Amino acid sequence: MSQAEAAMTATVPPRWQEAVPGAILSADANGIVVAPEKLVEFCTYLRDQEGYDYLSNVTGVDYLYYPGRDASNRFEVVYHLYSVKKGSGPLVLKARAPAENPELPSVTSVWPGAELQEDEIWDLYGIRFRGHPFLRRILLWEGFHGHPMRKDYKEAFYEEEGKPFSSRWPEGHHVWAEDRVPWHDNVNYPDDFDPETWKEPVTFQAPPDEPSQDGNGHLRTSRIVVNMGPHHPSTHGVFRMVVTLEGETVVSLKPVMGYLHRNHEKIGERNTYIMNIPYTDRLDYLSPMSNALGYVLAVEKLMGIKPPERAEYIRVIMAELTRIANHFWSIGFLLNDLGAYYTPALYAIRERELILDLFEEASGARMLCNYMRFGGVARDLPPGWLEKCSDLAFKRLPRAIDELEHYLTHNEIVLARCKGVGYLSGEDMIRYSVSGPMLRASGIPYDIRKVEPYSIYDRFEFEVPQFDGCDVYDRYRVRVFEIRQSIKIVQQALKQIPEGEIQAGKKAYQVRVPPGEVYFRIEAPKGELGYYIVSDGKPNPYRYRVRAPSFINLTALEPMSIGYKVADTIIILGAIDIVLGETDR
Amino acid sequence: MFGLGVIKGFGVTLKHFIETYIDDVKKIPSRYGERRGVIEQGPEDRGLFTIQYPEERRALPERFRYIPMLLRDDETGEDRCTACGICAKVCPPQCIWIVRDKDENGRPITRPAEFYIDASICMSCGFCAEFCPFDAIKMNHDYELAAYERYPKLVYDKEELTVPVSYYARLYPTQYAEEEKARADKKKAK
């Protein structure tokens, strides 16, 4: 038996090969390469027979410049599968596409949660998906020329392949980027581009003026399309919902996003590893500590280092404080969406304010903390910090959450507006790859801190909420419950935190990351936050992908909203708890 | 009773309304008296947190960071910076530009001839201050930098960035003491 075959049998049970003959081309520790024409069949088998019901992450990689890779088959789409029922995973599938006109079958028929993610791959890599229900550019606009995540794409103001740029030192005479490249060769046009005659492609066609399907007697009604957003106070940022209405009832809804898109992942590939830490703060800017935690844990796994005990505790305290702050914020703004204009929101934000004060004292910034480092944290806690944190965790926050429940949980208006609104069953939630509080409010107690404990979460006692309402009200209750559990974790961590070092080894401004790839996910406040990193051993990551929970949770927005009134879509969106910095990346 | 939940909510609002006044009365010295200016908020405050900027400001913690500053020794008048370029290499948005000085033979010497920070793209991450081996670059607390023009107001050159070490010692008392102690220990070891 050859070495490749041995590796294959180690990762793939023989029954898989028998189930779908010819599907598996090769396999190693990094994943199973699947033949494109058998992909859907094999995925269906994995979902139905092997229990891999949850498609966590789908992303593309362009292996054009990767050492030792065949550039003619440069595109690869990676699927990370988990089993919510059995708690196992990840199972990594890979499908390769040719350099010319890359096309792969869509897996949306197996896991509908792939919809937005495949849109994103088409947008950024130019890989088409056969059988996708609505393939469109999701982050960029329809007339955009080129696919920016391809390795040979050069963005405007392009300087060099990777930072640090050589023009900065030792001959760093300041030049404005705008002066250097006003219309230089890194601005791409299609060959036949003529600004006089060019028209922007139309993405959304208004539906024909057809009579109402219900048949409203003698009334002549018709469907109308309403654009909610992008500038709308209820959309939590610049986000647009194209809603088709029949009367006030939602018939269809398409999320449109990308107004805040800055191609975080491309920037991440230009950056060195350490430069990405402050950039992750700008993803979900309401929970910066969790974002950075996920990223450093992913790189640490690739590097094979572990932070010292004290740093682990500091990280957990920070991550849980972030969760408390985030949930306070999201509950407050859910009430705003309900029309309780700003009073409950300000009561909730007030508690967050005190948490941000703590962040500022430890890290120097309230929101863009930049506090995590590979193998530790940036600096030790300042004197008196733990006492202040104890004050909050043991006295103030438990009282605050009691008060919040006192005036909200049994409020008749909240009950009338939230109960039974935005129903989506737990099974559907899994199909749509929804994660986080939304999943737990649909009766599925799936929490990554429990399923595959990272950092030191296995040392703490806490419960995973499970509510069966599947509606907005239970999403609110899950968040209240999670705040209580996070307070409990912070209390335990404050009691146990040891003295000692906060950094493993010497702190360096350039880290060595061995070649390889890793997918690491954490339970961020908004759901499953995953980082997929491919390293080729150079100072810059070869591929840096963020599996953003607020982006992927939006896949379920349409099925949750159909059949409800247009006013309900606002709170359904509010209960997903999106942050556009992370959705658009 | 139907409606009780709503009434409870009004009760909470009323409580916060009154508590805000009680907080104000209890604060010594009063924020409306002589010391109007610096506000410290904490977990013991019951009412709402409002700071009337710009008449009032929050007290900044020592580690607060905004835009970098360069340190110059008070006594000798020499820059601490040696133009090693680590800050420029670690800067995530690449906003630091350094020209290394040369002696008359054209050989590079450890002194910056020019030093620019483009404050319009600086992301205030603090990496430059964190990784500087000579404690030459630190984060300033001055956050009121608004200007009408991006150029040239927001590209700071060496003169605009340089502050005396005593200014740094005033902003960062604990950190300065720690660094001076480490420096003294190092000298002793030699």
Interface residues (C-beta under 8 A of the other chain):
Chain A: K163 P164 F165 S167 R168 W169 P170 E171 G172 H173 H174 W176 N271 T272 I274 M275 N276 I277 P278 Y279 T343 P344 L346 Y347 R350 E353 L354 D357 E360 E361 A362 S363 G364 A365 L368 N370 A378 R379 P382 P383 K388 D391 L392 K395 R396 E403 H406 Y407 L408 H410 N411 E412 I413 V414 L415 K507 Y509 Q510
Chain B: F2 G3 L4 G5 V6 K8 G9 G11 V12 T13 H16 Q41 G42 P43 L48 F49 P61 E62 R63 F64 R65 A83 G85 I86 A88 K89 V90 C91 P92 Q94 I96 W97 I98 V99 R100 P108 E114 Y116 D118 M123 S124 C125 G126 F127 E130 F131 M139 Y151 V155 T174
